[in-house]
Amino acid sequence: MIRGQLAMMDQETCLGPVNLGNPGEFTILSLAEKVKAMTRSASPIVFKPLPQDDPIQRQPDIGLARAQLGWAPEIDLEPGLEKTIAYFREKLSQ
């Protein structure tokens, strides 16, 4: 994401908006369940009303980022979560 943001700031021809994100579609519930399983958490998943402007489809079209910025995600969801979980485990143990 940072590389995509830097690429956007480092050019002058593409005015945007440009979607940066993971084009793989998954639900927030499946993400929560994956995080819960990977962390072996016993925390419940709590459901709240969605904000009015919450997108129904969570699958960004990154075609413009690929074409104009040469950007695409480099880390898949699960390895990214593993790194994030490890980072926070280390921070919480300090």
Secondary structure by P-SEA (a helix, b strand, c coil): caaaaaaaaacccccccccccccccccaaaaaaaaaaaacccccccccccccccccccccccccccccccccccccaaaaaaaaaaaaaaaaac
